[in-house]
Amino acid sequence: MPRIHKILLASFLLILSGSQLQAFEIDGGKWPTGEIEFYVGIDGMAASGVTWNAAFIAAIDDWNTETSFNFILREENRDPCASDGLSSVDFNDSFCGSEFGDNTLAVTLLRYNTAILGEPTIAEADIIINQTEEFNVYDGKLDQFGIQGLDLRRIALHELGHVIGLDHETTNAAIMAPNIGNLDRLQADDIAGAEKLYDGAINCAVAELEFGSIINSLDANDCSVSELLPGSSDTSPIDLYRFTLTSAATLSLGMTSSTLDSVLLIADENLQVIAFDNNSINQCDSSLTQFLQPGSYFLLANTFDIPVKDECGISGDYKIKAVLSSGGLNPLGSSASLTGVTVNATFSGGITSDNGVSFTNQFTPAASLDIAARIDIDPQHVGRAGFLVIAAVVDEQILFLNEQGQFVDSAASPGVITRASNKTLNAVEELTAVDNLVPASLGISEIQVKFFFGYGLSSSPDELYYHLAPLSLIVAP
Ligand SMILES: [Zn+2]
């Protein structure tokens, strides 16, 4: 496939005043992922004593800290005029052989690749700073007449905004304003622009993935692919489920629907698709099995924007069976608390029928099950008197494990959270919900149970810290 390079110029002009009127602007191109390498190796130092390198790297750090875009810093000099696939910055007395325009302080050159689908993507971005101007490094009011020189740090912030894919902003206060001014740090509008480009998930509702069985629907009220991936023209509805793995695992997915042409996708945390299936043998269904390394992922449930198969539609209810098989415990979604305060605890869990060699969600009635969880207690709570809670949810029924090791129905004492134990909290608490349980021995041949684990402090008995995604057990013949 031929590769087209296109060059766009974006200059940061030294012009006084100028009215400011509209939201962040996007250049029309973005990087395929929100992470690039950038080469910085600028000789010299400002009159203020700050090296040009330090000023430029501080600007890179601001974008990295404030937005989901990530510059990987390479502290080496590369020629920004070379079309070498490497993005870099340096001073030059010309713009790669051409003269800088009047009052041009710096230029960002964007080179594009054509994409198989959608907009061209940025392939290389280079910044050339006009060395005939006088620069310095300082915060606050800009010395516009060059008595102490122009602040290079804010110029770097602006040019790096072009590197990311932002165009000039003329409405709101922004570092991306066409003219240099007194703003010396990223503004809300700059950050919103970068997030719009690289954190598509902020445009859509994201649910925590519950392994086991998910029932939901897709229709025009859902987020669309074009909202999720700015620049895409695909208007099909899509549901997002986020999950994190700390142990490598195989995820097996089956999406079934009587009306919907099902499309299943697994994407990484930057929404880059890792695997998909849109065409299982069974009518409108999809299925997908994928091995995943530890990391953060999205499961995406999708359909088409125009009908493809006669027998399948493009909206309606669906069911996904999600079975995770791994060699260790995995996180149980985000942490939460009954009163809504943030808690810095993490919850993991797993179900095994081979004494911890492997963990999964689905078992036969004859399997002997161990159900275990691990809580990494909030450091502020370690060493304090507290308690542990284990709950099992079957349909509408909530059961608590008591101190005698029996599950009791919460309906017997409404509003009471029965404790599994009272103890001084360790940094890591290991919990066992069931030990060598054989469902068949209890006459159970088919059941779905959702387990939750939590803890609290004796000093706040009504507060409970827990996790949002349950540990799901599916027993089926
Ligand atoms: Zn500019």
Residues whose N, C-alpha, C, O or C-beta is under 5 A from the ligand:
A	BS01	ZN	A10 S11 F12
